[in-house]
Amino acid sequence: MGGSMIDDDWELASSSSEVRTVVLVGRTGNGKSATGNSILRRKAFKSKTSSSGVTSTCEMQRTVLKDGQVVNVIDTPGLFDFSAGSDFIGKEIVKCMDLAKDGIHAVLVVFSVRTRFSKEEEAAIQSLQTFFGEKISDYMVVIFTGGDDLEDNDETLQDYLGRECPEPLKEILHLCKNRVVLFDNKTKDEKKQVEQVHQLLSLVDMVVAENGGQPYSDEFLAELKQGAMKLRNKREEVESLKGYTKQEILGLKEQIYRSYEDQLRRITEMVYYNPFAFVDDGMCKHLIILLLKY
């Protein structure tokens, strides 16, 4: 399957001139990459059904719908995987935000009906809110994969949630105003493939409308990036200075170092307010160092 083959009767509310950027997040093995491929209608992301996901770093793929609308899909590594090092996660957060230069229109949180909702997933959602701010929940859409399993058991998503929906999961669904869709990433039925993507993009359009047409843009990360840019400029100025004594140059470098430490302390204090946060001081250092490179 290549490109994005959309039925003639598929009419989304958005203008064909608009771009939609969505980010897939979720526990490794929940089917993020397979869901991305279903949205794109082609095998763009490496995916296999196993406990060890294939996607190892943030990656963006693009498709153009029949009406001309562009959809950017960003697949992420296991940001919900607590075995991943904080340095790696920090680097991936920066890369994800850099890929989504014009903002994120929806965060697609991928769960699976094949596995029980875990404490790690609950903590990861809280950590995302800590780092990106509570407002990120306004952009969340929940996707449950494994639609084929439910169909085999003659169950609907409502049936599943009626028996497998612990309080933390109910709270997440409440936060995102029950924007939820079921995906069957194994189906060969083209009508079903089109319909589930149609439902998802309709929810994405709803998210955009409810947020006044404005995509999510992490103001804190933007502020951090601006600060990092200033630090980089100062560093370059110091390195190009002539006519100054070594002592004076050392003094200027010390000022830059103090500015760096101030930024690091501010981020660290913010993330430590949440006991579930996986953003530690090592990750904070990496965020600043990586941002200095942009």
C-alpha positions in Angstrom: 0.0 0.0 0.0 1.4 3.3 -0.9 0.3 6.9 -0.4 -3.1 7.7 1.1 -6.1 6.3 -0.8 -9.1 8.1 0.5 -12.7 7.4 -0.6 -14.5 10.1 -2.5 -17.0 10.6 0.3 -14.3 11.3 2.9 -14.7 15.0 3.7 -12.9 16.4 6.7 -13.7 19.7 8.2 -10.2 21.1 7.7 -9.0 23.0 4.7 -6.8 21.1 2.2 -4.2 23.8 2.7 -3.7 23.0 6.4 -1.1 20.6 7.7 -1.8 18.2 10.6 1.1 17.0 12.7 0.4 14.2 15.1 2.7 12.4 17.6 2.4 8.8 18.5 3.3 7.9 22.1 2.8 4.8 24.1 4.5 1.8 25.7 6.8 -0.4 23.6 4.7 -3.2 22.0 1.4 -1.4 22.0 1.5 -0.9 18.3 2.6 2.7 17.8 4.5 2.1 14.6 1.8 -0.2 13.1 -0.8 2.5 13.9 1.4 5.1 12.2 1.5 2.9 9.1 -2.3 2.5 9.2 -2.6 6.3 9.2 -0.1 6.8 6.4 -1.6 3.8 4.5 1.8 2.4 3.8 4.6 0.7 5.7 6.7 3.7 6.4 7.7 2.8 10.0 9.5 -0.4 11.0 7.1 -2.5 13.0 6.7 -6.0 14.2 4.5 -7.6 16.8 6.9 -8.3 19.7 7.8 -7.1 23.2 10.8 -5.4 21.6 9.8 -2.5 19.4 11.7 -1.7 16.2 11.5 2.1 16.2 14.7 3.3 18.0 14.5 7.1 17.5 11.9 9.7 16.7 11.0 9.7 13.0 8.5 11.6 10.9 6.7 10.5 7.8 4.3 12.4 5.7 1.3 11.6 3.6 -1.1 13.7 1.4 -4.8 13.0 1.6 -6.9 13.0 -1.5 -8.2 16.5 -0.7 -4.6 17.8 -0.6 -4.3 18.0 3.2 -0.8 17.1 4.5 -0.6 14.8 7.5 2.8 14.5 9.4 3.1 11.5 11.6 5.9 11.4 14.2 6.6 7.9 15.7 8.5 7.9 19.0 10.6 5.3 20.8 9.5 3.9 24.1 9.0 7.2 26.0 6.8 5.1 28.3 9.7 2.6 28.8 11.3 3.3 32.2 14.3 1.1 31.3 15.4 3.7 28.8 18.0 6.1 30.1 17.1 9.7 30.9 19.8 11.0 28.6 18.1 9.0 25.7 14.6 10.3 26.6 15.8 13.9 26.9 17.4 13.7 23.4 14.3 12.2 21.9 12.0 14.9 23.5 14.2 17.6 21.9 14.2 15.8 18.5 10.4 15.3 18.6 9.8 19.0 19.2 12.3 19.9 16.5 10.5 17.7 14.0 7.2 19.4 14.9 8.5 22.8 14.1 5.1 24.3 13.6 3.5 22.7 16.6 1.6 19.5 17.4 -2.1 19.2 16.4 -2.7 16.0 18.4 -0.8 13.6 20.7 -2.0 10.1 20.0 -1.7 8.0 23.1 -1.6 4.3 22.0 -2.8 1.6 24.4 -3.5 -2.0 23.5 -6.6 -4.1 24.4 -4.2 -7.1 24.5 -2.4 -5.8 27.6 -3.6 -4.5 31.0 -3.2 -0.7 31.6 -0.1 -0.5 33.8 1.3 1.7 36.6 4.1 2.6 34.3 1.7 4.0 31.7 -0.1 6.0 34.3 3.2 7.4 35.6 4.3 8.2 32.0 1.2 10.2 31.3 1.7 12.2 34.4 5.4 12.8 33.5 4.3 14.0 30.0 2.0 16.5 31.7 4.8 17.6 34.0 7.2 18.3 31.3 4.9 19.6 28.6 2.3 21.2 31.0 -1.3 20.3 31.9 -2.5 21.8 28.6 -1.1 18.8 26.7 -4.2 16.8 27.7 -6.3 19.2 25.6 -4.4 17.7 22.6 -4.6 14.1 23.5 -6.5 11.4 21.6 -6.5 7.8 22.8 -6.1 4.9 20.4 -6.7 1.3 21.4 -5.0 -1.2 19.1 -6.1 -4.8 18.9 -9.4 -4.2 17.3 -9.1 -7.6 15.6 -9.0 -9.4 19.0 -12.3 -7.6 20.1 -13.9 -8.5 16.8 -12.9 -12.2 17.2 -14.7 -12.1 20.6 -17.7 -10.3 19.3 -16.9 -7.3 21.6 -17.0 -3.6 21.0 -14.6 -1.1 22.5 -17.4 0.0 24.9 -17.7 -3.7 26.0 -13.9 -3.8 26.7 -13.8 -0.5 28.6 -16.8 -1.7 30.6 -14.7 -4.6 32.0 -11.1 -3.4 31.7 -11.0 0.3 32.7 -9.3 1.0 36.0 -9.7 4.4 37.6 -6.4 5.9 36.3 -7.4 5.0 32.7 -10.9 6.4 33.3 -9.2 9.7 34.4 -7.1 9.8 31.3 -10.2 9.3 29.1 -11.9 12.0 31.1 -8.9 14.4 30.6 -9.1 14.0 26.8 -12.9 14.3 26.8 -13.4 10.6 25.8 -11.7 11.2 22.4 -11.0 7.5 21.7 -10.8 5.3 18.7 -10.3 1.6 18.1 -7.7 0.5 15.5 -7.3 -2.8 13.8 -3.8 -2.7 12.3 -4.0 -6.2 10.8 -7.2 -5.8 8.7 -7.0 -6.2 5.0 -10.5 -4.6 4.5 -9.8 -1.3 2.8 -13.2 0.1 3.8 -12.3 -0.6 7.5 -8.8 0.8 7.0 -10.2 4.1 5.6 -13.0 4.3 8.2 -10.8 4.0 11.3 -8.4 6.6 9.9 -11.4 8.8 9.1 -12.6 8.6 12.7 -9.2 9.4 14.0 -8.6 12.5 11.8 -12.1 13.7 12.6 -11.1 13.6 16.3 -7.9 15.5 15.4 -10.0 18.1 13.7 -12.1 18.3 16.8 -9.0 18.9 18.9 -7.8 21.7 16.6 -11.2 23.3 16.7 -11.5 23.1 20.5 -8.1 24.8 20.8 -9.0 27.7 18.6 -7.1 26.4 15.6 -3.8 26.6 17.5 -1.5 23.6 17.6 0.3 22.7 20.8 3.6 24.5 21.0 5.7 23.9 24.1 6.4 27.5 25.3 8.7 26.2 28.0 10.9 24.3 25.5 10.8 27.3 23.2 11.9 29.5 26.1 14.6 27.1 26.9 15.7 27.0 23.3 15.9 30.8 23.2 18.0 30.8 26.3 20.3 28.1 24.9 20.7 30.2 21.8 21.7 33.2 23.9 24.2 31.0 25.7 25.6 29.7 22.4 26.0 33.3 21.1 27.7 34.4 24.2 30.1 31.5 24.0 30.9 32.3 20.4 31.5 35.9 21.3 33.9 35.0 24.0 35.8 32.5 21.8 36.3 35.3 19.2 37.4 38.0 21.6 40.7 39.6 21.0 42.6 42.0 23.2 41.3 40.5 26.5 43.5 39.0 29.1 43.1 35.3 30.0 41.7 36.3 33.3 39.0 38.4 31.7 38.0 35.7 29.3 37.8 33.2 32.2 35.5 35.6 34.0 33.2 35.8 31.0 33.1 32.1 30.6 32.2 31.8 34.3 29.2 34.1 33.7 28.1 31.8 30.9 28.5 28.8 33.1 26.4 30.4 35.8 23.6 31.1 33.3 23.7 27.5 32.3 23.5 26.4 35.9 20.5 28.8 36.5 18.6 27.2 33.6 19.4 23.7 34.7 18.2 24.5 38.3 15.0 26.0 37.0 14.1 22.9 34.9 15.1 20.5 37.7 13.0 22.3 40.3 10.0 22.1 37.9 10.2 18.4 37.2 10.9 17.4 40.8 7.5 18.8 41.8 6.0 15.6 40.4 7.1 12.4 42.1 6.2 10.4 39.0 8.4 12.5 36.7 11.1 10.6 34.7 12.9 13.9 33.8 15.9 14.0 36.0 18.8 16.3 36.2 20.8 14.2 33.7 18.0 14.6 31.2 17.8 18.4 31.9 21.5 18.7 31.2 21.1 16.9 27.9 18.2 19.1 26.9 20.2 22.2 27.3 23.3 20.7 25.6 21.2 19.5 22.7 19.4 22.8 22.3 22.7 24.6 22.2 23.4 22.6 19.0 20.3 23.9 17.2 
